[in-house]
Amino acid sequence: MLFAFLLGSMPIAAAADCVPPERPFLPQSQEDMRAHADLLRSDFEGYIADIQDYFRCLDAERARAFQEAREVSEDYGRLVELLE
């Protein structure tokens, strides 16, 4: 019961804050591509910048999760030693 209480009080994973960008739309028709080239180029360049931010966010969350796992492992080691 205490374990469930502790789990319920933990913060939600920060990975949820890493929101992937929407994939840019590319028309099927070459004519439409040419007609909207500036807009499409802008959308694709924006996507490339946003996906890089997304990857950085995931990398930061991964580093945070590893640090947390290391701390939890140390805490568990202390618990095991205490209970022996």
Summary of the structure (lengths in Angstrom):
residues: 84
radius of gyration: 22.4
end to end distance: 22.1
largest distance: 74.5
contacts: 160
relative contact order: 0.11
helix: 76%
strand: 0%
